[in-house]
Amino acid sequence: MLISQFLNSDGSVSVAVRTAVGEPARVVAGASSVYALALEAADSGKSLSAVIEAKGYGETVDLQAVAEAGRFLPPITHPDPAHLHLTGTGLTHLGSAATRDAMHAAVSKVEEGATDTMKMFKMGLEGGKPAAGQIGVQPEWFYKGNGYQSVAPGADLVSPSFAKDGGEEPEMAGIYVISSKGDVFRLGFAVANEFSDHVTERVNYLYLAHSKLRPASFGPEIRVGAPPADIRGTSRIWRDGAVLWEKPFLSGETNMSHSFANLEHHHFKYGLFRQPGDVHVHMFGTATLSFGDGIETKAGDIFEIEAEGFGAPLRNRLAIAETETIAIHDL
């Protein structure tokens, strides 16, 4: 099942589902949001599909027309954006360390393969896929922000005026809701653009936290349930109506140094991330970056990310924010 949500002309929200790419989407009768459906399922002990089936369906909807009209919302939102968490893990994919290792080796003046980047990556290779019932090595982890940083598919990814770079990162994101009892429930997975500032990160690895405090987009659809072991997609950048850069990317556990279960454990082991009613969008890393191929993005570029079986492609335009003057006031 693929699930999404969009704005109607009167400002109300509709939820749409379809069984596969190419199949017609239908509106879920009486559903006010994906969040409401997910929380109802989590608190009732029913599956999301069972809750949806019980509500029934309304009219069919043309999702391509929704996209062209710019009416897609992020496929899950929270009534209070501060209770939606955007986070991620890095160095999780086979081949993901090469670009960053070379970058940090040059800065740190050490041999490639001797950086903390490569050490962390090797730890994942050796202990990122533990046996059932065991806990594996913890991954790199980063915070991107809350729901105020969540950008709708089709909307602009706005890079701050002080950023040195605004580059795409094509990833899979796990989508989670916390029940009223504090239990973690996964809706499924969605394509994501974990938009980052790679030039700032290159200055010093300790700037990674700064480089990740950027908006992100995911969707437009969530693939409900467990993901395929082998996920194949394409990431591209459009400029002036033509493809500037294009490259395939791989994800899924076949192509990763960590299992999804291990990455999930090391996120949700913190009680902070199991607060009732909260939503989590956790991005699982990538091995494919246009930055690694020397691409310098600029305002007006369009990022497009798609993966087989995950619904409509994710498209966002790059914009640059105006310079702000920040004043700190005494009370």
N, C-alpha and C positions, 0 to 999 in steps of 0.2 A: 504494500500500500504506500502511495505517495500522498502526503498531506501538506497543504499550504493555506495561507490566509491572505485576504486582500480587502481593500477598501471599496465600498460601494459609493455611488454618486451622492448619497445622502449622508455620508460619513460613517455609516455603520460598517461592521466587519462581517465578512462571510468566510467560512471555512470550506475548502474544496478538497476532495479526495479522488484518486483514480487508482486503478489496480496496476497500471504499467504505463510506461512512456508510449505515446501513440494512442492510448485509450482516452475516451472522453472523461472529463472531470465533472463531478456532481457536487452541488452544495449540500452540506450536512444540515438537515432541518433543525432549527432552533439552537444552533451552536453559535455562541457569541465570540469564541476565540479558541485557538488550539490549546492555549494554557488552561482554559476552563475544562475542556475535554480531558486533558492529561491529568489534571488534578482530580477530576471526578473518577477517572479510571484508577489512579493511584490509591485513592481513599476508599474505593468500593471493592477492591480486590479483583476487578474485572480487567480484561485486556482493553487496550485502546480501541481495537477493531470492534470488540463486542459493544462498547459504549456507543460507538458511531452507528453500528447496525441497529441498535435499539432506538436511536433517534430517527433513523430513516433519512431519505434523501429528497432534495428538492430539484430545482432546475439544473440542467447541464450548463457548464461555463467554458468559454474559450480562453484557456490560460495564455495563449499567445497574444490574444487581444488585451488581456489584463497586463501582460508585460509591456506591450507597445504603448499602453496608456499610462504606464508608470504607477499602477495601482497595487502592485505587490507590497505586502508588508514582510518584515522578517518572518519566517515560518513559525516562530514562537516569540511572544513578547510577554512582559509582566506588567500588571496594572501599575506597579511602582518600579520604574526602571532601575532603581538602586538595588533591587533584589534579583536582578539578572546579572550573572557573573560571566565575563569573557576571560578565559584563561587558555593556556596551552602548554604543550611539551615539545621540546626540540631534540635533535640528534636521535631520532627514533626510527629513521628509515635507512635502509641499506644505501650507501652512497651519499647520505645527507651531510656527512662531516667534511667531505673533500674541499668544497669551496670555502667553508668557514675556517678549516684548518689552515689552508694556504693564506687566507686573509690575516688570521691571528699570528701565524708564524712570522709573516713579514713585519707586523707591528711589534711583536715581542722579541724579534731577532733570535729566534730559535729555529731548529730544523723542523720541517714539516713532519708531522707524526709525533712530535714531542709536546704539543700544546695540550692545555687542559681540555680543549675541544675534543681532540682525538682520544685522550684518556677516558673522557666521559662516554664517548661513542663505543669504545672497546668494552667498557663496563656493561653497556647495554647488550652488546653482542654476546658477552659471556653469561649475563645473568638477567636479561630482560624478558625471557620467556620461561618462567619457572614451571615446575611440574604442578599439577592440580593440587590445591591445598597449600602450596608453598608461596612465599612472598619473594618476589624478585628485587633486583636492584632498583633504587629510585631514579627517575630520569631528571634531566633538566626541567625546570618548571618556570613559567612566567605568567604575569598578570597583565591583561590588556585594558581592563576597565569594566564598567558595568553597562546596563542597558542604554545609557546615554551615548555609548560608543558604538552601539549596534546600528548598522546602516542597512536600510531596506535594499533588496535587489533592485537594480535600476537606478538607484539614487547615487549621488556623488560621494566618493571617499575623499574627505577633505583633509589634506595634509597641513599641519600647522605651519605658520609662516617661518618658524625657526628651524624646521626640519631640513636636513641635508639631502634627504632622498625620500621618495614615496614609492615603494616597490611591492609587487604582489607576492604572495606565497600561497600556491594552490594546495589546499589541505582538505582532509575529512574532519568534520566536527561531530562529536557526540553530543546529543541533546538530552538533557536530564531534568526531571522535576523531583522535588522533595515532598513527600507526603506529609500530612498533618501529624504523623507519628515520627517523622524524621527519617523515614526510609527512602533510599535512593531508587528511582525508577528511570530507566532509559527509554526514551521514545524511539530513537533510531539515530541515523546518521545523515548528514547533509554536506554538500560541497561548501567549502568556505574559502574566503580570501583573507588570510591572516596578514593584512597590510602592515608593513614595517619600514623602518628607516635603517637601511643596511649600511649607509655611509657613517652614520653616527655610531653604529655598533662596531664598525671597523676601526674607529679611533682607539677604542679600548674595550676589551671584553666586558669590563665592569659597567659599560654603558648599555649593556643588553636591556636592562630594565627600562631605561629611557627610550630605547629604540622600539620597544614593544607597546608603549603607551600611545597607541594610535587607534583609529576606528577600525572596525572589521565588518565584513558582510558575509552572510551565509544563506543557503537556500538556492532558489526560491522554495524548493520542496524538501521535506524530510522523508527519507526512505525509512518507514517504520520497520522495526525488527533488527535482527542481527545482520551485519554487513557481509558481503562476499569476502573470501580470503584473499582474492586477487582483484584489486580495483584498478582500472585503467582509465585515464582521463587525458584531457588536453588543456593546456594553458596557453593563451595568446594575448597579444597586445595589438589593438587597432590604433592607427594614427592617420588622420585625414582620410578615412574611408578605406584604408588598405591595411593588411596585416603587416605589422612591423616585426613581430617576433612570434614564434609558435614552437611549442615543444610538448611532447607527451610527458605525463607524470604517472607514477605508480604509487599505489597505497594498498592498504589491506595487510594482514599479518604475514602473508607470503613474502612481502617486500619490506618488512619491518624488522628491526632489531629488538623490539619490545612487543609483547602481546597487548591487545586493547585492555584485557582484564588487569594486567599489571599497571598500566598507566592509569586506569580508573581507580584502582586501589590506592595509589599514591596521591591521588587528588582527594578522594573522599575519605581518606583516613583522618583528615582534619575535621573535628566537630564543627568548626566554623562553616564548612561547606555542606553541612547536613541540617540546615535550619529549615523548619517547616515552611512550605510554600515557595521556597526559592527556586529559581531556574538557573541551570548551568549550561553554557555552551563551551565545550572544551575541545580545542583544536590539537590534532595529533601529529603535526609536523609534516615536512616535505623534503624531497631531495632535488627539487626543480625550481630554479630562480632565474628570471631574466637578468638580474643583477650579476649573477655568476658568469653570464655571457657578455658582460660589458654594456648592457642596455642602460641608458639614462632616460628615465621617464620624464614627461613634462605634462603640464596642465592640458586637459582635453583628451589625453590618451584614454582608451577604454580597455579595461581588463575584462577578459572573458574566460571563464573556467567551467568545464563540463566534465562529467564522468558517466560512463555507461551505466544505466540502471538507476541513476539518481535524479532523473527528471530534467526540467528545463535548465538551460545554462544560466550561470550567475554572471551578470554583467554590471559593471560599475565604472563610472567616469572619474578620472583623477581631477581634483580641484585643489587649489592652494588658498589657504585662509589669508585674510588681511592681517597685517601686523596689529597686535593689540598692545596697549599700554596697561600694565598691571600695577595697581596701587594697593598697598597694604595700609589699612587704617587702624588706628588705636581706638579702643572703646573707652 
